[in-house]
Amino acid sequence: MQQFFQKLTDFLEKEVVPIANRLDEEEELYHDVYSRFVQLGVLNLLIPKYLGGLGGERHEWIEYNILLSQYSGALLFLQAQHQYSISRLKTLLPQPEVEEVLRLLVHEGKGVGLALQKNPQLLKVVAVPEGFRLSGKFLWTTGATYFSDLLVSFEYDNQLHYTLLPFKTLQQNGGSITLLPKIETVVFNSITNNSVVLDQWLVPKSAIITSHLVKPKFLAEHPSIYNFAGAAKALLNLVLEGRYGSTPEVLQRHALLDQAWDKYYTRIKDGTISPLTLRNEGLGLTEQCSLLARISCASAGVLKSHALGRILREIWQYTIAGYSEEQMSSYLKDWDVPSIK
């Protein structure tokens, strides 16, 4: 695993650093870099070794996200769809059908998109003799031009079913999948994001990977927690590179924030702290690092070629990734409004 991370770091330093800002906007450039990026074996990071993968677990996932978010949130954003899909499939092991899917992904070198059902009201499921017909909309999917399949979950009769759907517009067996036009965004716009509409799409019984009883919902640890750590580290590096990065005042504040980063990293690794708490702490840390970076970099920070603007936009995306009413309430509850004298 150490060799994997060294190869990954070398690639990011040599291939990504000079063009990181352009990767957010230029689709052709992004596609070229991503193609070479996946050749490092990143798609296999979390797949168990006995199925042909690298065998990464939670710790490796943390390190992977922190490393990538220091160099390119755009590369990380697309990868996050696949890695989260693999993490969900791993929870279903040792089901033979799940093992077969993971083996096939390794063998064919494929990534998987993500469209897990969060709101049952957006997806109508009807049982038919052949299996199920699905009608409804997945509001946000990522990577249609990179992933051939979507990992989809849907509920029926208190059972949660998993399947892979073709990630493209398609008509088949009296049903259809339609990818709506690309969703334009202010960050990671080089990556295709689409809503996906299903109309009577048939999922045969043989296409169900596995099923289990619907479990009570719980607060999962969203990877954006790790992304905040990576973005904060990137900002702290920019502070030292800035025009005022060597002044005593900036260095003193930098040292304090560096200590706060170490504490946050330790709390992430601990794995017992509430995900809502960690997200709030991560957001607060990046906001403090952002302010010091803006001060240190001064006017250079507003240049389009400077990394600061891109990193700040990426933090915005991490803030709303996996957003929920619980997250919004937690953000607002812990938000300290400065007093005005």
Buried (B, 14 or more C-beta within 10 A) or exposed (E): EEEBBEBBEEBBEEBBEEBBBBBBBBBEEBEEBBEEBBEBBBBBBBBBEEBBBBBBEBEBBBBBBBBBBBBBBBBBBBBBBBBBBBBBBBEBBEBEEBBEBBBEBBEEEBBBBBBBBEEEEEBEBEEEEEBBBBBBBBBEBBBBBBBBBBBBBBBBEEEBBBBBBEBBBEEEEEBBBBBEEBBEBEBBBBBBBBBBBBBBBBBEEEBBBBBEEEEEEEBEBBBBBBBBBBBBBBBBBBBBEBBBBEBEEBBEBBEEBBEBBEEBBEBBEEEEEEBBBBBBBBBBBBBBBBEBBBBBBEEBBEEEEBBBBBBBBBBEBBBEBBEEEEBEEBBEEBEEEEEEE
